[in-house]
Amino acid sequence: MTDEQIQALLDEFDVKSPPGSHERRADERYRYRVSGCVIQVAQPGAGGSVSYSMPTRNLSASGIAVIHGNYVHPKTPCSVQLISSHGSWETVTGKVAACRHVKGLIHEVGIQFDRRIDVGMYCPDAVKSRILLVDDDPLIVRLVEKHLHSLNAELKHVDDGEKAVQEALAHVYDVVLMDMEMPVLNGFEATQRLRSQGYTGRIVAATGYTGSADREKCLKAGCDSYLAKPYTRQALVELLRSLQQEPLFSSMSNDPTMVDLINSFVEGLPARLRAIEEAHQKRDAAALESLARRLKGEAGGYGFDPITDAAAALESTIKNDPGLERIKSQLDKLVSYCQLARTSTTKAG
């Protein structure tokens, strides 16, 4: 079968049995399409193993479904090489749990892993979007909570701008949904304060005012985009879709002895980014170079090689090509990787 025919077959499977549609399954399955996943299959009779390149269908924390041109006996030992879009990879051992005939020589093979994996490393849909909701209306909060509960999002709520500034600076969020009219500190002032303190995360203005002048006022305050209230489920779906970049996990995420160290590193990234952004705003090349060099030296030790590479590129640019445009370009890449970094979901050992 051609690659196009295989993908059409997998699409047909998903229509008949969508990922996540079986309530009895212990682990939710997520769409995972790799045209040539390398799988070593043991040959009990002949000894040794044979390497195959198999198209994949879906993935869960405990197993994977693939397409193969032969029947494979249940309980056959095998190993699967999983690769994320950021280039990190791991080999997971397991056994064939089931093999069903599809048509012709085509079989769907289910492999159960010997240990659980962090499926979010390979399937962006498995990763919860981290949202900070800033709103003082209890009914609005309940409505957003209801919508986001079904959209695989993790929600934190605060009810005024002062708390929003403190929370956004202390933790990592994919987006801040900022009501612009609140007591204590309104959304315009809270956004301006965050930007003045080097906050580089995404802030979406939320207000009932929908005129072009109101939109411009929100953007001028430092918001990245604008969302009209009241919130609709479709608007929130589109917002979450825009956030779905491939998350960046440590290559050591599945090592229980590294979990606490990895998580501490990730949780400390917002403060580092604020310091880097502040140095850039002040055009303090020496401080910016020092911060980049330190991040370069530490990130790889926690399994975040893309952050190390981006920090190294920024440091090199400052040294050899100190033009503002080049520095800003490299800085943006570093900030992007840091914002994509995720804590490990593996239990600490």
N, C-alpha and C positions, 0 to 999 in steps of 0.2 A: 504494500500500500504506500502511496505517496504521503508526504507530510500533511498535505491539505486534506486527504482522505482520513488520515488518522485524527486530525483536529476536528473534522466534521463528526467522526464517530464519538469522540470524547464529548463534543457538544450535545450529541444525541443522548449520551449517558446522563449528562447533567440535567437535561430537560426531564427525563424520566425519573431521575433520582438526584435532585439538587444537593450540593454539599450542605450539611447541617439539617437535612430533612428527616433524619431518623432520631427520634427522641430516645430510643433505647441505647444508642451508642454512648459509651462512657466519655468519649472525647469528640468534640465537634471537628468535622473535616472541612478543609478549606481548599478552594480551587488552587491547583499548583501545576502549571504547565511548563515542563522542560522537555524539549524534543529529544535530547540524548542524555539521559541520566545514567551514569556509569554504575552498574550493579554487578558485583561478583557473586556468582551462584556456585555453590559447592557441587561436586560430582561424586556422590558417595560410592558409586560402583567403580569408577575409574580412578578416584583419588584426585586431590587438587581441586581447582575451581576454574570456571570460565567467566570471562568478562563480557558483559553485554551492554549495549547502549539502548536504553528503553525509554519510550515516551511515558510521561507521568500524567496521572489524572488528578489526584487530590492528596492532601497531606494532613495528618493530625499529630498530636503530641506523642502518639503511640504507634503510628504506622503510616504506610504509604500505599497507594494503588497505582499500578503501572500496567502498560500494555506490552505483551510479549508474543512472539511468533511460535511458541511451543508450550506444551503443557509442562508445568513444574509441580512436583509432588509436594503436598503440604508437609510442613516441618523441615523442609530443605533449608539448611543454613545459608545465609547470604549476607552481603554487606552493601550498603547504599551510600554513594557519595552525594551529599547535599551541598549546594553552592548558592550563596546569596548574591544579589546583584552588586554588592560592594566588594565581592571577591573573597570573603571569608568562607571557609568550607570545613566540613567535618565528615568523617566516615562513621556510619552507624551500623552496627551489626543487628541481625534479626533472623527470623525464620518465616518461611512462607506459611501464611495462615489459611489461605484459600486460593483456588485457581479455577476460574469458570470459563467455559468455552463461549466465545462471542459469535464468530462466524469464520469459515475457512480455517486458516491456521491461527487466527487471532484469539488470544486468551487475555482476560483481565486477572492480574495477579495481585493479591493483597499480602503485604509483608508487615508482620508485627515486629516492632523494634524490641531489642533486649533492654533498653532503657528509654525513658521519656526524653523528648527534646523540647526546646523552646521553639514552637512552630512559628512564632512571630518573626524569627530570624529569616524566614524564607517566604512567608505569606503576609503581605501588608494588611490584608483583610482581617488577620487574626490579632492585630495590634489595636488596642483601644486609643482613640484620639483623646488627648488630654485637654479639657476645656475649662477655663475659668469664666464663670458667669457672674457678671456684676450687675445686680438689679435689686431694687428695694421693693418691688411689687410681688407679694407672696403668690398671687395667682399666676403671674407670668413665670415665676420660678417653677411652680408645679407643672405648668404646661411644657416648659422646656425639658424638665426632668422626664416627663412622660415620653416625649418624642425621642430624646437621646438614649433612653433605656433600651429601645429597640434598635438603635443604630450603633451599638458597640462603642459607646463613648464613655469616658470617665469624667464625671462632672464635679467641680468644686464651686460652691456658691459663697459670695460675700455680698453685703447689702449697701456698701457705700464706697466712694472713690478712695478714701484713705486706706481702708482695708485692702482694696484692690491693688494699690501700689505696693503695700507690704507683702501681699501674697505673690504677686507676679515677680517681684524681685527675689523672693525666697525660694521659689520652686519653678520647675520647668513645665510650661504649657505650650500646646501646639497653637492655641489661639485664645485670646481674651475677648469675650463678648461683652462689650462695654456699653451699658445704658448711659446716655449722655445727660440725663436729668435725674440727679440724685442729691440727697442731703449730705452734709458734712463736706464733701468734695465732689463736684460734679464730674461727669465723664470727660469733658474738655480739659479741665484742670488736671485730672488724674492722668490722662494720656500725655499731656505736656510734661508733667512731672516725671513720668516713666521715661520718656524720650530724653529728657535733660539728664537723667541718671544713667544713660547708656543702654536702656532696654531695647533690644533688637528684635524681640518676638513680634508675632503678628497680632494686631489689635483691630477688631472689627467694630465699628460704631453701630449702635442699635438705638433707634429713635422713631417716634411716630411722625416726626416731621420729614416730609419726603420731597421738599422743593430742592431745586438745583443749588440754591444759595446755602441751604442747610447741609447738603452733601459736601459742598466745597468747604464749609466751616469745619466739618468733621475731619476731612483730609488735611486741612491746614493745621489742625491741632496735633496731627501725627498718626491718625488712623490709617490703616492700609486699605480698607474698603468699608462698605456701608451696607447695613442690613435693615430693611424696614420692619417696624413692629406693627401689629403683633406677629410673632414668629409663626411661620408655617412649617409643617414637617418637610415639605419639598425644599424650602429655602435652607433648612438645616442639613438636609441630605446633600444638596449641592455644595454647601460650605465644607462638610466633612470630606466630600469627594476631592475638593481642591486641596485638602491637607494630606491626601494619601500618597506621600512619597515613601520610598523604601526606607524603613527605619534602620538605624545603624546600631547593631548589637556588638558587644565585645566578642572577639574570637574565643575568649575564655569563659563565656557565659554559662557553659554547662559544667564548669568545674566548681563544685560546692565550696571549696576552700577559698575561692576567689570572689565569691558573690558579694560579701560585705565590702571588700576593697573596690570592686567595680562600681557598686551602687554609690559609695561615698564619692568616687571620682565624678560620676555623672551628676550627682546632686550638687557638686561644687562648680559645675560648668557655668551656670548663670552668672555667678560672681566674677569668674574669669572673663566672660564675654563683656560684662559691663566695664571692667578695667581696660580691656583691649579697645572697646569702642571709645571710652573716655580718652585714652592715649591718642587714638586716631583723630578725634575731634580737636584735641589740643595741638595736633601735628607734632607730637612728641615722639620722634622716630626712635630715639634711644630706648624709651620705655616700651614702645610697641615691639621693637626687636627683642627686648629682654623677655617680655611676656610670651611672645611667639616661641622663642627658644626654650623657655621653661615648659610650655605646653608640648612642644615637639619631644622633649626629653621624657615626659611622663606618660603621654597618651598611649604609646605603643606598649608600655609595660602593663597596661590594663587591657590590652587587646583591641585598641582602637587605632589601627594602623592608618586608616584614611585621615584621621585627625592629625596624626603625626606628620603625614605627607603634606597636608594642607598647611600646617604650621611651619614646616620646613620651607615650603615654597614662599610663604609670606616673609619669613626671615631672610631668605635669599634675595627676594625682590627689594626689601628695604636696604640691603647691603649694596646690591649691584645695579638696581634700576629704581631709584627713589622717587620716580614720578608719581604724582598723586593718583592718577587713573589706574596705573598698574597695581599700586598698593591696595586701592579700593577693590579692585577685581579679586585679588588674592584674599583679601580680608573677607569679602562676601562668601567665598568658597569655604573658608575656615568656619565662619559663623554658621553657615548652612549645615555643615557636618556636625558641629557641636549641638545644634538644635535637633538634629535627627537622632542623637545618641540616646539609648534607652538603658534603663536598669535591667538587671537579670531577673527572670522569673523563677530560676532554679532555687531550691531551698538551700540555705547556707549550711555548710558542713562544719 
